[in-house]
Amino acid sequence: MTLLRLYDRCVIGLAAAGAASLAIITALIIYDVFSRNLGLPQLTSTSAVVEYALLFSTMAAAPWLVRINGHVSLSSIIGLAPTAVQRVASRIVVIIAALAVAVLAWVSGSIALHQWQVGTIDMRSVDLPGWLLYAFMAAGFALMATEFLRMFLRGESYTGAGGEH
């Protein structure tokens, strides 16, 4: 298996894990509502788990969304320009997006490293190492930067949400 195939499977697997975590969030919230109304034992950690899972699901699915051009965009102004201008502008947007998420990956990775070095704990109803939340962000942003870079290297133009390359 080539490294590129392994990477592709990782991105798809993370998207699936993000979707699964949304299903778990839904089940937890439904149980929380029913348990309160029916007098069943409640899970005291539902709120914290949902917060962590929302961050995870966002960062896990985001690289795949970049890959399929399913991310949020504003292309109405560029859409009025001539085709050649649209191509150049969309290539510039891809580079700017790659640089922006690369910077975010670096910053969140630096914070994760610092949190790990000082041993910070995120204390809620569920205690997690403080670095873990920032590591989710660093990994997600780094994979998004990679996807934007791949888009650029393949010569694809950014077309906005759900568009063709």
C-alpha atoms as an extended CHARMM CRD file, in Angstrom:
* protein
*
       165  EXT
         1         1  MET       CA              0.0000000000        0.0000000000        0.0000000000  PROA      1               0.0000000000
         2         2  THR       CA              1.4260000000        3.3500000000       -0.9690000000  PROA      2               0.0000000000
         3         3  LEU       CA              1.7910000000        6.2030000000        1.4430000000  PROA      3               0.0000000000
         4         4  LEU       CA             -0.7550000000        8.2180000000       -0.5310000000  PROA      4               0.0000000000
         5         5  ARG       CA             -3.3550000000        5.4480000000       -0.2680000000  PROA      5               0.0000000000
         6         6  LEU       CA             -2.7160000000        5.1750000000        3.4480000000  PROA      6               0.0000000000
         7         7  TYR       CA             -3.1610000000        8.9290000000        3.7770000000  PROA      7               0.0000000000
         8         8  ASP       CA             -6.4020000000        8.8030000000        1.7500000000  PROA      8               0.0000000000
         9         9  ARG       CA             -7.7440000000        6.0360000000        3.9770000000  PROA      9               0.0000000000
        10        10  CYS       CA             -6.7900000000        8.0330000000        7.0440000000  PROA      10              0.0000000000
        11        11  VAL       CA             -8.7580000000       11.0670000000        5.8230000000  PROA      11              0.0000000000
        12        12  ILE       CA            -11.7880000000        8.9280000000        4.9840000000  PROA      12              0.0000000000
        13        13  GLY       CA            -11.4850000000        7.0210000000        8.2680000000  PROA      13              0.0000000000
        14        14  LEU       CA            -11.3590000000       10.2500000000       10.2360000000  PROA      14              0.0000000000
        15        15  ALA       CA            -14.4570000000       11.5100000000        8.4200000000  PROA      15              0.0000000000
        16        16  ALA       CA            -16.2410000000        8.2730000000        9.3490000000  PROA      16              0.0000000000
        17        17  ALA       CA            -15.0750000000        8.6060000000       12.9580000000  PROA      17              0.0000000000
        18        18  GLY       CA            -16.3430000000       12.1970000000       12.9870000000  PROA      18              0.0000000000
        19        19  ALA       CA            -19.7230000000       11.0340000000       11.7040000000  PROA      19              0.0000000000
        20        20  ALA       CA            -19.8160000000        8.2390000000       14.2800000000  PROA      20              0.0000000000
        21        21  SER       CA            -19.0660000000       10.7170000000       17.0490000000  PROA      21              0.0000000000
        22        22  LEU       CA            -22.0530000000       12.8020000000       15.9060000000  PROA      22              0.0000000000
        23        23  ALA       CA            -24.2230000000        9.7020000000       16.2050000000  PROA      23              0.0000000000
        24        24  ILE       CA            -22.8770000000        9.1350000000       19.7190000000  PROA      24              0.0000000000
        25        25  ILE       CA            -23.5820000000       12.7790000000       20.5860000000  PROA      25              0.0000000000
        26        26  THR       CA            -27.1580000000       12.3470000000       19.3860000000  PROA      26              0.0000000000
        27        27  ALA       CA            -27.6310000000        9.1850000000       21.4420000000  PROA      27              0.0000000000
        28        28  LEU       CA            -26.1530000000       10.8210000000       24.5540000000  PROA      28              0.0000000000
        29        29  ILE       CA            -28.4110000000       13.8570000000       24.2690000000  PROA      29              0.0000000000
        30        30  ILE       CA            -31.4930000000       11.7080000000       23.6960000000  PROA      30              0.0000000000
        31        31  TYR       CA            -30.6350000000        9.5710000000       26.7160000000  PROA      31              0.0000000000
        32        32  ASP       CA            -29.9580000000       12.6740000000       28.7980000000  PROA      32              0.0000000000
        33        33  VAL       CA            -33.3680000000       14.1620000000       27.9720000000  PROA      33              0.0000000000
        34        34  PHE       CA            -35.2420000000       10.8880000000       28.5330000000  PROA      34              0.0000000000
        35        35  SER       CA            -33.4000000000       10.0730000000       31.7510000000  PROA      35              0.0000000000
        36        36  ARG       CA            -34.2480000000       13.4560000000       33.2240000000  PROA      36              0.0000000000
        37        37  ASN       CA            -37.9220000000       13.1410000000       32.3050000000  PROA      37              0.0000000000
        38        38  LEU       CA            -38.3110000000        9.4900000000       33.2960000000  PROA      38              0.0000000000
        39        39  GLY       CA            -36.2980000000        9.6270000000       36.5000000000  PROA      39              0.0000000000
        40        40  LEU       CA            -33.6210000000        7.2410000000       35.2080000000  PROA      40              0.0000000000
        41        41  PRO       CA            -29.9930000000        7.4650000000       36.3100000000  PROA      41              0.0000000000
        42        42  GLN       CA            -28.3300000000       10.3710000000       34.5590000000  PROA      42              0.0000000000
        43        43  LEU       CA            -24.8860000000       10.5520000000       33.0610000000  PROA      43              0.0000000000
        44        44  THR       CA            -23.1670000000       13.4540000000       34.7690000000  PROA      44              0.0000000000
        45        45  SER       CA            -20.5730000000       13.7110000000       32.0290000000  PROA      45              0.0000000000
        46        46  THR       CA            -22.8760000000       14.1140000000       29.0190000000  PROA      46              0.0000000000
        47        47  SER       CA            -22.2390000000       17.8250000000       28.5700000000  PROA      47              0.0000000000
        48        48  ALA       CA            -18.4430000000       17.4900000000       28.7290000000  PROA      48              0.0000000000
        49        49  VAL       CA            -18.3660000000       14.4510000000       26.4380000000  PROA      49              0.0000000000
        50        50  VAL       CA            -20.5670000000       16.2530000000       23.9060000000  PROA      50              0.0000000000
        51        51  GLU       CA            -18.2590000000       19.2920000000       23.9650000000  PROA      51              0.0000000000
        52        52  TYR       CA            -15.1570000000       17.1470000000       23.3950000000  PROA      52              0.0000000000
        53        53  ALA       CA            -16.8870000000       15.0870000000       20.7110000000  PROA      53              0.0000000000
        54        54  LEU       CA            -18.0180000000       18.2070000000       18.8390000000  PROA      54              0.0000000000
        55        55  LEU       CA            -14.4330000000       19.4080000000       18.6220000000  PROA      55              0.0000000000
        56        56  PHE       CA            -13.2540000000       15.9570000000       17.5540000000  PROA      56              0.0000000000
        57        57  SER       CA            -15.9670000000       15.5030000000       14.9220000000  PROA      57              0.0000000000
        58        58  THR       CA            -15.2740000000       18.9340000000       13.4470000000  PROA      58              0.0000000000
        59        59  MET       CA            -11.5370000000       18.3830000000       13.1800000000  PROA      59              0.0000000000
        60        60  ALA       CA            -11.9050000000       14.7950000000       11.9900000000  PROA      60              0.0000000000
        61        61  ALA       CA            -14.3150000000       15.5680000000        9.1530000000  PROA      61              0.0000000000
        62        62  ALA       CA            -12.8460000000       18.8940000000        8.0000000000  PROA      62              0.0000000000
        63        63  PRO       CA            -10.0140000000       17.4680000000        5.8330000000  PROA      63              0.0000000000
        64        64  TRP       CA            -12.4870000000       15.2860000000        3.9610000000  PROA      64              0.0000000000
        65        65  LEU       CA            -14.7740000000       18.2940000000        3.4640000000  PROA      65              0.0000000000
        66        66  VAL       CA            -11.8580000000       20.2120000000        1.9560000000  PROA      66              0.0000000000
        67        67  ARG       CA            -11.1790000000       17.2540000000       -0.3320000000  PROA      67              0.0000000000
        68        68  ILE       CA            -14.7220000000       17.2000000000       -1.7110000000  PROA      68              0.0000000000
        69        69  ASN       CA            -14.9810000000       21.0020000000       -1.8080000000  PROA      69              0.0000000000
        70        70  GLY       CA            -17.7330000000       20.8130000000        0.8000000000  PROA      70              0.0000000000
        71        71  HSD       CA            -16.4230000000       23.6180000000        2.9840000000  PROA      71              0.0000000000
        72        72  VAL       CA            -17.9660000000       27.0560000000        3.3270000000  PROA      72              0.0000000000
        73        73  SER       CA            -17.0250000000       29.5250000000        0.6300000000  PROA      73              0.0000000000
        74        74  LEU       CA            -17.9550000000       32.8760000000       -0.7770000000  PROA      74              0.0000000000
        75        75  SER       CA            -17.6960000000       32.7130000000       -4.5350000000  PROA      75              0.0000000000
        76        76  SER       CA            -20.4120000000       35.0810000000       -5.7410000000  PROA      76              0.0000000000
        77        77  ILE       CA            -18.0860000000       38.0050000000       -6.5130000000  PROA      77              0.0000000000
        78        78  ILE       CA            -15.4440000000       35.8390000000       -8.1990000000  PROA      78              0.0000000000
        79        79  GLY       CA            -18.2270000000       34.1660000000      -10.1820000000  PROA      79              0.0000000000
        80        80  LEU       CA            -18.8970000000       37.4720000000      -11.9600000000  PROA      80              0.0000000000
        81        81  ALA       CA            -15.3250000000       37.7130000000      -13.2620000000  PROA      81              0.0000000000
        82        82  PRO       CA            -14.0990000000       36.2620000000      -16.5650000000  PROA      82              0.0000000000
        83        83  THR       CA            -13.1350000000       32.5680000000      -16.5120000000  PROA      83              0.0000000000
        84        84  ALA       CA             -9.3820000000       33.2430000000      -16.6180000000  PROA      84              0.0000000000
        85        85  VAL       CA             -9.6490000000       35.6110000000      -13.6450000000  PROA      85              0.0000000000
        86        86  GLN       CA            -11.7600000000       33.0460000000      -11.7900000000  PROA      86              0.0000000000
        87        87  ARG       CA             -9.0750000000       30.3850000000      -12.2580000000  PROA      87              0.0000000000
        88        88  VAL       CA             -6.2580000000       32.6270000000      -11.0310000000  PROA      88              0.0000000000
        89        89  ALA       CA             -8.3090000000       33.9250000000       -8.1020000000  PROA      89              0.0000000000
        90        90  SER       CA             -9.3580000000       30.4370000000       -7.0500000000  PROA      90              0.0000000000
        91        91  ARG       CA             -5.7250000000       29.2360000000       -7.1410000000  PROA      91              0.0000000000
        92        92  ILE       CA             -4.7440000000       32.1930000000       -4.9490000000  PROA      92              0.0000000000
        93        93  VAL       CA             -7.5830000000       31.3730000000       -2.5510000000  PROA      93              0.0000000000
        94        94  VAL       CA             -6.3550000000       27.7680000000       -2.2890000000  PROA      94              0.0000000000
        95        95  ILE       CA             -2.8450000000       28.9450000000       -1.3710000000  PROA      95              0.0000000000
        96        96  ILE       CA             -4.1620000000       31.4720000000        1.1690000000  PROA      96              0.0000000000
        97        97  ALA       CA             -6.4070000000       28.8010000000        2.7150000000  PROA      97              0.0000000000
        98        98  ALA       CA             -3.4990000000       26.3330000000        2.9000000000  PROA      98              0.0000000000
        99        99  LEU       CA             -1.2910000000       28.9260000000        4.5790000000  PROA      99              0.0000000000
       100       100  ALA       CA             -4.0310000000       29.9910000000        7.0070000000  PROA      100             0.0000000000
       101       101  VAL       CA             -4.7800000000       26.4720000000        8.2330000000  PROA      101             0.0000000000
       102       102  ALA       CA             -1.0530000000       25.6620000000        8.3400000000  PROA      102             0.0000000000
       103       103  VAL       CA             -0.5690000000       28.6180000000       10.7000000000  PROA      103             0.0000000000
       104       104  LEU       CA             -3.5100000000       27.4320000000       12.8020000000  PROA      104             0.0000000000
       105       105  ALA       CA             -1.9740000000       23.9370000000       12.8940000000  PROA      105             0.0000000000
       106       106  TRP       CA              1.3310000000       25.3830000000       14.0530000000  PROA      106             0.0000000000
       107       107  VAL       CA             -0.2590000000       27.5380000000       16.7540000000  PROA      107             0.0000000000
       108       108  SER       CA             -2.5320000000       24.7930000000       18.0920000000  PROA      108             0.0000000000
       109       109  GLY       CA              0.3570000000       22.3110000000       17.9380000000  PROA      109             0.0000000000
       110       110  SER       CA              2.5590000000       24.7140000000       19.9040000000  PROA      110             0.0000000000
       111       111  ILE       CA             -0.1570000000       25.1250000000       22.5140000000  PROA      111             0.0000000000
       112       112  ALA       CA             -0.6210000000       21.3300000000       22.6780000000  PROA      112             0.0000000000
       113       113  LEU       CA              3.1170000000       20.8710000000       23.2330000000  PROA      113             0.0000000000
       114       114  HSD       CA              3.1390000000       23.5190000000       25.9600000000  PROA      114             0.0000000000
       115       115  GLN       CA              0.0820000000       21.9740000000       27.6480000000  PROA      115             0.0000000000
       116       116  TRP       CA              1.7900000000       18.5650000000       27.5350000000  PROA      116             0.0000000000
       117       117  GLN       CA              5.0450000000       19.9410000000       28.9720000000  PROA      117             0.0000000000
       118       118  VAL       CA              3.3400000000       21.5980000000       31.9280000000  PROA      118             0.0000000000
       119       119  GLY       CA              0.9100000000       18.7080000000       32.4570000000  PROA      119             0.0000000000
       120       120  THR       CA             -2.2870000000       20.7140000000       32.2150000000  PROA      120             0.0000000000
       121       121  ILE       CA             -5.5480000000       18.8740000000       32.8580000000  PROA      121             0.0000000000
       122       122  ASP       CA             -8.8750000000       20.0640000000       31.4540000000  PROA      122             0.0000000000
       123       123  MET       CA            -11.0820000000       19.4580000000       34.4810000000  PROA      123             0.0000000000
       124       124  ARG       CA            -14.7890000000       19.0770000000       33.9280000000  PROA      124             0.0000000000
       125       125  SER       CA            -17.0290000000       16.1570000000       34.7430000000  PROA      125             0.0000000000
       126       126  VAL       CA            -14.5170000000       14.1900000000       32.6520000000  PROA      126             0.0000000000
       127       127  ASP       CA            -10.8630000000       15.0840000000       33.1100000000  PROA      127             0.0000000000
       128       128  LEU       CA             -8.6910000000       15.0040000000       29.9940000000  PROA      128             0.0000000000
       129       129  PRO       CA             -5.1120000000       16.0520000000       29.4100000000  PROA      129             0.0000000000
       130       130  GLY       CA             -5.1640000000       19.6850000000       28.2940000000  PROA      130             0.0000000000
       131       131  TRP       CA             -2.9440000000       18.9580000000       25.3060000000  PROA      131             0.0000000000
       132       132  LEU       CA             -5.4380000000       16.5190000000       23.7820000000  PROA      132             0.0000000000
       133       133  LEU       CA             -7.9410000000       19.1670000000       22.7050000000  PROA      133             0.0000000000
       134       134  TYR       CA             -5.2360000000       21.2210000000       20.9970000000  PROA      134             0.0000000000
       135       135  ALA       CA             -3.7750000000       18.0950000000       19.4190000000  PROA      135             0.0000000000
       136       136  PHE       CA             -7.1670000000       17.4320000000       17.7790000000  PROA      136             0.0000000000
       137       137  MET       CA             -7.0550000000       20.9240000000       16.3350000000  PROA      137             0.0000000000
       138       138  ALA       CA             -3.4210000000       20.6970000000       15.2270000000  PROA      138             0.0000000000
       139       139  ALA       CA             -4.0210000000       17.4060000000       13.4210000000  PROA      139             0.0000000000
       140       140  GLY       CA             -7.2230000000       18.6070000000       11.7650000000  PROA      140             0.0000000000
       141       141  PHE       CA             -5.7010000000       21.8900000000       10.5990000000  PROA      141             0.0000000000
       142       142  ALA       CA             -2.5530000000       20.1350000000        9.3470000000  PROA      142             0.0000000000
       143       143  LEU       CA             -4.6280000000       17.6800000000        7.3300000000  PROA      143             0.0000000000
       144       144  MET       CA             -6.7000000000       20.5380000000        5.9240000000  PROA      144             0.0000000000
       145       145  ALA       CA             -3.5050000000       22.3110000000        4.8590000000  PROA      145             0.0000000000
       146       146  THR       CA             -2.3730000000       19.0960000000        3.1820000000  PROA      146             0.0000000000
       147       147  GLU       CA             -5.6730000000       18.8080000000        1.3270000000  PROA      147             0.0000000000
       148       148  PHE       CA             -5.4760000000       22.4070000000        0.0950000000  PROA      148             0.0000000000
       149       149  LEU       CA             -1.8730000000       21.8180000000       -0.9740000000  PROA      149             0.0000000000
       150       150  ARG       CA             -2.8770000000       18.6510000000       -2.8530000000  PROA      150             0.0000000000
       151       151  MET       CA             -5.6520000000       20.6240000000       -4.5440000000  PROA      151             0.0000000000
       152       152  PHE       CA             -3.1170000000       23.2300000000       -5.6380000000  PROA      152             0.0000000000
       153       153  LEU       CA             -0.5180000000       20.6890000000       -6.8130000000  PROA      153             0.0000000000
       154       154  ARG       CA             -3.1020000000       18.8320000000       -8.8850000000  PROA      154             0.0000000000
       155       155  GLY       CA             -3.8500000000       22.1090000000      -10.6380000000  PROA      155             0.0000000000
       156       156  GLU       CA             -7.4020000000       22.1900000000       -9.3800000000  PROA      156             0.0000000000
       157       157  SER       CA             -9.3120000000       25.3990000000       -8.9740000000  PROA      157             0.0000000000
       158       158  TYR       CA            -11.3180000000       26.1980000000       -5.9140000000  PROA      158             0.0000000000
       159       159  THR       CA            -14.9720000000       26.2360000000       -6.9110000000  PROA      159             0.0000000000
       160       160  GLY       CA            -16.8040000000       26.6410000000       -3.6220000000  PROA      160             0.0000000000
       161       161  ALA       CA            -19.1080000000       24.3730000000       -1.6910000000  PROA      161             0.0000000000
       162       162  GLY       CA            -19.8040000000       21.1020000000       -3.4090000000  PROA      162             0.0000000000
       163       163  GLY       CA            -18.4920000000       22.2880000000       -6.7580000000  PROA      163             0.0000000000
       164       164  GLU       CA            -16.4220000000       20.3990000000       -9.2730000000  PROA      164             0.0000000000
       165       165  HSD       CA            -12.6810000000       20.9250000000       -9.3360000000  PROA      165             0.0000000000
